Amino acid sequence: MDTAVVILNWNGLGMLKTYLPLLVERTTCCGAFIVVADNGSTDGSVEWLEENWPSVRTIRFDRNWGFTGGYNRALLEIDADYYVLLNSDVEVSPGWLEPLVGFLEEHPEAGICQPKILSVADRGSFEYAGAAGGFIDRYGYPFCRGRILSKLERDEGQYDSAEECFWASGACMVVRSALYHHLGGLDESFFAHMEEIDFCWRAKLLGYQVWCVPASTVWHVGGGTLPNDSPRKLYFNYRNNLLMLYKNLPDSIRRGRIFARMCLDGASAAVYLFTGRFQFFKSVLKAHRDYRRMKRDEDPSPFDEERNNIGYYPRSIIWAFFRSGRKLRWSDIERDL
């Protein structure tokens, strides 16, 4: 059994200097080896790796292929039973890898899993990108155990049991290599953002399960490539969410569900317009325009009914959140999943 821990790097020298030494020290099981795939960095990342970490394999690209294209190209060059997609801004805990790979070894029906993801900035709180497992509502809005929309919970051991979920975070995601290649990897048309949710959804349509395994803990900085308050990030999230819905929803509900989602996007665009956030308004319009163009090249789900819906919230998480006065917690909606 071999496990490849693969970091995709783009001008992340500072993060590599901070977190790679801990990763090397704390990754000691499961036939693991570490690979850094570099997306055309210009900050001296590759030179620093070659000089200071010759034991870490480096794959060098001459341009930035994005999160999706970079990983797809790197993993074609790596032979292992399991792949770990790991962000460069993640601090792993001692013994972090064994519970994750061990879970997949013991549960052949599980194709993908993630650890519990806490915040580097506030080490006792969950981190936005993944927390204790990802879920999705009927309109495609993602949320997590421990993070509903922008509300983050403190980690008090309330989510320390393994839980089947809908998606695992690309910040630290373990996947069977055979499944990764069977699915054709991440969808490169996404470039970045939402690609791991689309990937997990496609795995679920094949009958595989996605799990969070909190026996493993990591800490994530987050927002390293694009800040959360970024018109470009908003564009990718809106465009890619529509592409994801188009690809994975069954034909019987696809058109109506996407129309509803686009109406919700339109409402948010109106808010951006009337509050003077013109770049965000333009990002929503551009996302919808590009979605209409790009969907022609995507293959929609062949299924005529929803499948493997564990982790799917059949209502609107946004409506539930604001109806609660922004006090919504996981325990308030868990029974509906």
C-alpha positions in Angstrom: 0.0 0.0 0.0 1.4 3.3 -1.1 0.1 6.8 -0.3 1.1 9.9 -2.2 0.7 13.2 -0.3 0.6 15.8 -3.1 0.8 19.5 -2.5 0.0 21.8 -5.5 2.0 24.9 -5.1 1.8 28.3 -6.8 4.1 31.0 -5.4 3.6 29.5 -1.9 7.2 29.6 -0.7 6.2 31.1 2.6 3.7 28.4 3.3 6.1 25.6 2.3 8.7 26.9 4.6 6.2 27.0 7.5 4.3 23.7 7.0 6.4 21.3 4.9 8.9 20.5 7.7 6.0 19.5 10.0 4.4 17.5 7.2 7.6 15.5 6.6 8.1 14.9 10.3 4.5 13.8 10.9 3.9 11.6 7.8 5.4 8.3 8.8 2.8 5.6 7.9 0.9 4.0 5.1 3.8 3.8 2.6 3.6 7.6 2.3 5.8 9.8 0.2 5.4 13.5 -0.4 5.3 15.3 -3.7 5.1 19.0 -4.5 3.7 19.8 -7.9 4.6 23.3 -8.8 2.3 25.4 -11.1 4.9 27.6 -12.6 5.9 29.5 -9.5 8.2 32.5 -9.8 9.0 33.0 -6.1 11.9 30.5 -5.9 9.7 27.7 -4.5 11.2 24.9 -6.7 14.8 26.1 -6.0 14.2 26.1 -2.3 12.7 22.6 -2.4 15.6 21.2 -4.4 18.1 22.7 -2.1 16.5 22.0 1.3 14.2 19.0 0.7 15.8 16.6 -1.8 13.7 13.8 -0.3 10.5 15.5 -1.5 9.7 14.7 -5.1 9.1 17.8 -7.2 7.0 18.0 -10.4 7.5 21.2 -12.2 5.1 22.8 -14.7 5.9 25.8 -16.9 2.6 27.5 -16.3 -0.3 27.8 -13.8 -2.8 25.1 -14.7 -5.1 26.0 -11.8 -6.1 23.7 -9.0 -7.9 21.3 -11.3 -5.4 21.1 -14.1 -2.4 21.1 -11.9 -3.6 18.1 -9.8 -4.8 16.2 -12.9 -1.4 16.5 -14.6 0.6 15.7 -11.4 -1.4 12.6 -10.5 -0.9 11.2 -14.0 2.8 11.0 -13.0 2.3 9.4 -9.6 1.8 5.7 -8.9 0.1 5.1 -5.5 -2.9 3.3 -4.1 -4.2 6.5 -2.4 -3.8 10.2 -3.2 -3.9 12.9 -0.6 -4.7 16.3 -2.1 -3.2 18.7 0.5 -3.0 22.5 0.5 0.4 24.0 1.2 -1.2 26.1 4.0 -2.2 23.1 6.1 -0.6 22.0 9.4 -1.0 18.3 10.1 -1.1 16.8 13.5 1.1 13.8 14.6 -0.4 10.6 13.3 -2.8 12.5 11.0 -2.6 10.1 8.0 -3.2 6.7 9.5 -6.9 7.2 10.5 -7.7 8.4 7.0 -6.1 5.7 5.0 -7.1 3.1 7.6 -10.7 4.1 7.2 -10.6 3.7 3.4 -8.9 0.3 3.9 -11.6 -0.9 6.2 -14.5 0.6 4.3 -14.4 -0.4 0.6 -17.6 1.4 -0.1 -16.0 4.7 0.9 -14.0 6.3 -2.0 -13.1 9.7 -0.4 -12.6 11.0 3.1 -11.3 14.1 4.9 -10.0 14.9 8.4 -11.5 17.4 10.9 -10.3 20.8 9.7 -9.7 23.5 12.2 -8.4 27.1 11.8 -4.8 28.1 12.1 -6.0 31.6 13.2 -8.2 30.3 15.9 -7.1 26.8 16.7 -10.2 25.9 18.7 -12.6 26.7 15.9 -13.6 24.9 12.7 -12.2 26.3 9.4 -14.5 27.5 6.6 -13.2 25.1 3.9 -14.5 21.7 5.1 -14.8 21.9 8.9 -16.1 18.4 9.9 -17.5 17.3 6.6 -19.3 19.1 3.7 -23.0 19.1 2.8 -25.2 20.8 0.2 -28.7 22.2 0.0 -31.3 21.8 -2.7 -30.0 24.9 -4.6 -26.3 23.9 -4.5 -25.2 26.0 -1.5 -22.5 24.2 0.4 -22.1 24.1 4.2 -20.4 21.9 6.8 -20.7 20.3 10.1 -19.3 23.1 12.2 -19.8 25.8 9.6 -23.1 27.1 8.2 -22.6 29.8 5.7 -20.3 32.3 7.4 -21.0 31.0 11.0 -18.1 29.0 12.4 -18.5 26.8 15.6 -16.0 26.1 18.3 -14.6 22.6 18.3 -15.9 21.1 21.6 -15.8 17.5 20.5 -19.3 17.6 19.2 -18.3 16.2 15.8 -15.7 13.7 16.8 -17.6 10.7 15.3 -17.0 9.7 11.7 -19.9 10.9 9.5 -20.9 10.2 6.0 -21.2 13.5 4.2 -21.7 14.9 0.7 -18.3 16.3 -0.1 -14.8 16.4 1.3 -12.6 19.5 1.3 -9.9 19.9 -1.3 -7.7 21.4 1.4 -7.1 17.8 2.6 -8.9 15.1 0.8 -7.9 11.4 0.5 -9.1 9.5 -2.5 -8.6 6.1 -4.0 -6.3 6.5 -7.0 -8.4 4.1 -9.1 -11.5 6.2 -8.4 -9.7 9.4 -9.2 -8.6 8.2 -12.6 -11.9 6.5 -13.3 -13.7 9.8 -12.9 -11.2 11.5 -15.1 -9.9 13.6 -12.2 -11.1 17.1 -11.4 -13.1 18.9 -14.0 -10.6 21.3 -15.6 -13.2 23.7 -16.8 -13.7 24.7 -13.2 -10.1 25.9 -12.9 -10.6 26.5 -9.1 -13.4 26.5 -6.5 -16.3 24.0 -6.2 -14.2 21.4 -8.1 -14.0 19.0 -5.1 -17.8 19.2 -4.5 -18.4 18.3 -8.2 -15.8 15.5 -7.9 -17.4 14.0 -4.8 -20.9 14.3 -6.3 -19.7 12.3 -9.3 -18.2 9.7 -7.1 -21.5 9.4 -5.2 -23.4 8.9 -8.5 -21.2 5.9 -9.0 -22.2 4.5 -5.6 -19.2 5.5 -3.5 -19.5 7.1 -0.1 -17.7 10.3 1.2 -16.8 10.5 4.8 -15.3 12.8 7.4 -12.9 11.0 9.8 -12.3 13.3 12.8 -9.8 10.9 14.4 -7.5 12.9 12.1 -7.1 16.6 12.7 -5.4 19.3 10.6 -5.3 23.1 10.8 -5.9 25.2 7.7 -4.9 28.9 7.0 -7.4 29.3 4.1 -7.8 32.0 1.5 -4.2 31.6 0.3 -4.9 31.8 -3.4 -7.8 34.2 -3.5 -9.2 36.2 -0.4 -12.7 35.4 0.6 -13.9 39.0 -0.3 -12.7 38.7 -3.9 -14.9 39.4 -7.1 -12.8 36.8 -8.9 -13.5 34.2 -6.3 -17.2 35.1 -6.3 -17.2 34.6 -10.1 -15.7 31.1 -9.9 -18.1 30.1 -7.1 -21.2 31.3 -8.9 -20.2 29.9 -12.4 -18.9 26.6 -11.1 -21.9 26.0 -8.9 -24.2 26.3 -11.9 -21.9 24.0 -13.9 -21.9 21.5 -11.0 -25.7 21.5 -10.8 -26.1 21.1 -14.5 -23.7 18.1 -14.6 -25.0 16.2 -11.6 -28.7 16.9 -11.1 -31.1 14.4 -12.7 -32.8 15.4 -15.8 -36.3 15.5 -14.2 -35.4 18.4 -11.9 -32.3 20.0 -13.5 -33.9 22.9 -15.4 -36.2 24.0 -12.6 -33.6 23.8 -9.9 -31.0 25.7 -11.9 -33.6 28.4 -12.8 -34.3 28.8 -9.1 -30.6 29.1 -8.3 -30.1 31.7 -11.0 -33.0 33.7 -9.5 -31.3 33.6 -6.1 -28.0 34.7 -7.8 -29.9 37.5 -9.4 -31.2 38.7 -6.0 -27.7 38.7 -4.6 -26.5 40.6 -7.7 -29.2 43.2 -7.0 -27.9 43.6 -3.5 -24.4 44.1 -4.8 -25.6 46.7 -7.3 -27.6 48.8 -4.8 -24.9 48.7 -2.2 -22.3 50.0 -4.6 -20.3 46.8 -4.9 -20.1 47.0 -8.7 -17.3 44.5 -9.3 -19.2 41.9 -7.4 -22.4 42.7 -9.4 -20.4 42.3 -12.7 -18.9 39.0 -11.4 -22.4 37.5 -11.0 -23.4 38.6 -14.5 -20.2 37.2 -16.0 -20.6 33.9 -14.1 -24.1 33.4 -15.6 -22.9 34.4 -19.1 -20.0 32.0 -19.0 -22.1 29.2 -17.5 -24.5 29.4 -20.5 -21.5 29.1 -22.9 -19.6 26.4 -21.0 -22.5 24.0 -20.3 -22.5 23.1 -23.9 -19.3 21.2 -23.4 -20.4 19.4 -20.3 -22.1 16.0 -20.1 -25.2 16.1 -17.8 -25.9 13.2 -15.5 -27.5 10.2 -17.2 -29.7 9.4 -14.3 -33.3 10.4 -14.2 -33.6 10.5 -10.4 -31.5 11.6 -7.5 -29.0 9.0 -6.2 -27.0 8.5 -3.0 -28.4 11.6 -1.3 -26.7 11.2 2.1 -25.5 14.7 3.0 -28.2 16.5 0.9 -30.4 19.0 2.7 -33.7 19.1 0.9 -34.5 22.8 1.9 -32.8 26.1 1.5 -29.9 26.5 4.0 -30.0 30.3 3.4 -33.6 30.6 4.3 -33.1 28.5 7.4 -30.1 30.5 8.4 -31.7 33.9 8.2 -35.0 32.7 9.7 -33.0 31.6 12.8 -31.6 35.1 13.1 -28.2 33.8 12.0 -28.1 31.4 15.0 -28.6 28.2 13.0 -26.5 25.3 14.2 -25.9 21.8 12.9 -28.1 20.3 15.5 -31.1 22.3 14.2 -31.0 20.7 10.7 -29.3 17.4 11.3 -32.7 15.5 11.5 -33.5 16.7 7.9 -30.5 15.3 6.3 
